[in-house]
Amino acid sequence: MSDSAYLILENGEVFEGKFFGAHGNITGEIVFTTGMTGYLETLTDQSYYGQIVLQTFPLIGNYGVIPPDFESASVGAKAYIVKHPCATPSNFRSENVLGAFLKERGIIGMYGIDTRALTKIIRNNGVMNGKICAKPPTDRDRDEAKAYSIINPISVVSSRTVTKVPPAAGKVQRRVALMDFGAKRGIAAALSARGCEVWIFPCDTPAQEILKMQPHGVMLSNGPGDPADPGNKGIVETIRALDKNGVTIFGICMGHQLLACAKGYSTRKLKFGHRGANQPVKETKTGQVYITSQNHGYEVIADNSSFINVNDGSCEGMDYGKSFSVQFHPEARGGPLDTSFLFERFIERMAANAS
């Protein structure tokens, strides 16, 4: 079997490299992430469902594969593109080599291309689809890439059963219902570390079922796809019903966007999104700037944002008084911990709402 791999973009440009991990053909939306570390969290983040992930940092895999660092049980990305995969990792926690891990999971990896050139194409032209091929690509492969779309992905990645995460130590301080749209494990872990008992619900759980457990608050998780996808209509209605019931809500990433939709706001696709652990955001009330971890391709359209992106001015948060949401990841796995205080803010608002 040849190790040669080819990537054809929907605009017809072709890159030739080599396979690592699984071999084969795969089509997806190509997005880039700028994180220097956190590749395991990136690969297992279900927000990347339907996408081919491109790492801008040139050496990936140097600390191996560490299962406790995974953000979910499976790989979210459809395929993975790097400049240089490390074949000899060095870390006392490592249990595997990245290439072998991808092969075991059936995930196609591609390396040896000019990742900087590919990143520039996406930055200049916007996110586009592509297809990785085992043979030199044809016009048919380009057409297949161009026609690709991600359809109703939240229903695919959400959990199927209700599960409970107990507080990390001590008695239960607050009970939180976490709506799972592809939730990173770090969100439940951050709440558990702060004395919360977390009940994780599938994305299609009706509002009345969530309210039966009498939560002090509802957490809306991250997730993949377009928040305006027709498949999310039922989720938006559930969030609207929870909001009308008066429960305190905290949304992160997709949860931020879906809460905004429930509140009557619209969303739109960004040119190439924000993905990485070095995104600066400013809290509009205080003027304080924080460095954040992000992974999203859409933004809420609003002129009353609680946080804005310093680079492009896009909405990074909304504050509704009792409830609030942010586009970035305060649990920061991986990434900086600048905004972890938002979990305390959530707990404070739950307490205020209960009194």
Helices and strands as residue ranges (DSSP letters): E 4-9, E 14-21, E 26-33, H 39-43, G 46-48, E 51-55, E 59-60, G 67-69, E 79-82, E 84-85, H 98-105, E 108-111, H 115-125, E 128-133, H 139-147, H 154-157, E 163-165, E 174-180, H 185-192, E 196-202, H 207-212, E 217-220, G 230-232, H 233-244, E 248-252, H 254-262, E 266-283, E 289-301, E 307-309, E 315-319, E 324-326, H 341-354
